[in-house]
Amino acid sequence: HRNPYVVFDSTRNFYRKLLPAYALQPFDAEAAEPVILDAYPRMLERLYADTEDLPDDRFIEIAYDDLDKKPLECLEDIYDQLGIGDFERQAPRFSAYLESIRGYRKNPHRFDPATLDKVDAAWGPWLKRWGYSRPEAAAASSGTPSAG
């Protein structure tokens, strides 16, 4: 899972870039917001419904922030829990890839109070489930869950 506030902002930015390039008629980019707010919980509800009966060696959930901060450790945990195979044999490939993207910089995210309120209202259960706290309005966010 990834910080829902960041998911919303990122998805909204995606539509703002996509629509001008592909729309065949005039559009309102803000019209995508309700679609985003509605689709995300429905996708997650379906995911959890479809995976709730899977044994631990068939499904794993990790925080994006953990994967971002310690990718090799997360990948090793995934290999171990899912019984994928010999992680040590694949680790050099993962390390080489990580080295190739070392300079990559993520887009910064800035939030206004109205956007935060929309995400809180629509995605509150997911924020609570994963322990994400509301970021400060107009502050950059790393997408880090709260400590609690």
N, C-alpha and C positions, 0 to 999 in steps of 0.2 A: 504494500500500500504506500501511497504517496500523500503528502499533506494535501487535504482536500482544498484548502484555500489556493494552493499553488496549482492543483489540477484545474480548478475553475479558471484561474487567470490564464494559464497556459492554453487551455482549450478555447477560451474566448479569443485569445491572440491568434490561434490557429485559424479560426473562422474569419477573423478580421483580415487575415492575409489571403485566405483561400477565396472568399467570395468575390473580391474585385477581379481576380484572375479568371474565374469560371462562371460568374453569374451572367445569364442571358437577358436579364431585365434589371431594372433598378431594385435595390434591396436596402433593407435597414439592418446593418450589422448587429445592432443591439437586439434584434428579434431572435438571434440565436441563443441569448441568455436563458430564456425559459426552457428551451430544448435541452440545453446543457444541464440545467438544474434538475430537470425531470429525468433525463436519461441515466445519469450517474448512479443514483440510488437503485434504479431498476436493474441496471447491470450488476451492481454489487449484490443485491438481493438474489438475483438469479445465480450468481457465482456461488454464494454461500449455500443456497438451496441445493445446488448440484454437487457440492463438495462436502456437505455436512456428514455424510456417512462414509466418506473415504477414510481408510486407515492412514496413520501418520506417515507411512512410507509411500503414499500416493499423492499427497498434497502438502505443500509447505507455504506458509505466508511469512514474508519478510518485509521490513520497512525499507523503503527506498533510501532513506537517510543512512541506514546501516550499510546497505549495499554501496552507497556512494562513499562512505567514510572508510570502510574496510572490505573492499570487494573480494579479495582472495579468501578472507575468513568466511564471508557469507557463502561464497561458492563452495567452499569445503563443507560447510554445514549442510548445504543443499545436497551435495553428493552423498554425504553420510546419511542424512535422514531419508533420502529417496533411494538409496542403494544403487546409485547410477554406475559406479565403477571406481576405478583407480584415479582419484583426484590428483595425486602426485604426478602421474604421467601427463595429465593435461595442464597442470599448473604453469609450466613454461609458456604455453600458448596464451593462457590468460594474462600472464605477466607481460608478454610481448605486446598484446593488444592494449593493455592498460598503459604501457609506456608510449604507444603510438598516439594515444589521446590525452596525454598528460597535460598539454597546454589548453585543452578545451575549457571554455568558460560558459557557464549556464546563463541564461537570461535572468536579469534581476526581476523581482516581483515587488510591486508597490500596490498597496491596497487602500482604497478609500472606504470610509465607514459604510456607505450604502452597499458596496460589494460584500463587505464582511457580513453585514446583516443578512443579505440574500443567502450567502453560503451557510451561515448559522441556522437560518430558518429551514432551508431545504436539506441540509446534510448534517444536522446536529447529531443524529445517532451515530454516524460514522466518525465524526470528530471525537465523540465520547468513547466509542469503541476502541479507537486507536490512540487516544490520549493526546490529541492535538489541541493546543490552546490558540485562542484568537491572537493573531499578530497585531501589532500596533498599526493603526491606520497610517498610510503614506510612508511606512518603513519597509526597507528591503527585508525579505524573508528567505531564510535558507531552507525552509520546509522541515524544520526540526520539530519532532513531537515534544510535548512538555515532559518534564521529569516524572510526573505523577501518572 
